[in-house]
Amino acid sequence: MGKLEYNSSRPAIEIEEVTLAHVKIVIGTKLRRNESFMMTWLPKPEASSGRLTIWVHPAIPLVFEFDLPTVHAIDPARVAHMMDQLNSRGELVLDQL
């Protein structure tokens, strides 16, 4: 399980590592273009809160942490689908990837 830490203000978001590798490409692409967007996810099942949403902006620190040292293979079709979803909704929904 990998982790995505955003602005160090909350606990890191836990994401399956292969999905995190694809999310990294999508977020990197958007931020490289200086495009901000929303990102939504469901916290851990044991958490009592509902869905969480953040505003992802190029000026806010972001850390991708992978438990395994291997670099995961990237599926270009999966990245394209994620970008299409993000661009059509203006929001990246992690639990629907």
C-alpha angles and dihedrals in degrees: 000000000000130000135225114203117194122190090335089255100113136028112287119269110249113222132171106262100240090050090047090054089056093043088053091058093047095047092044091052093050094045093045086058088049090243119148122205144163123264122197132188143158113252122229113306091245091058115096096215126098127228119335125212130189133185108238112213130173093238095058118088116252128186127191112200121191121191093205122064093218121102110236121230112253120226106213091202091056092049091048091050092049091049091048091051092047095046094047095047102027087230136089109218107198099194091055096056 
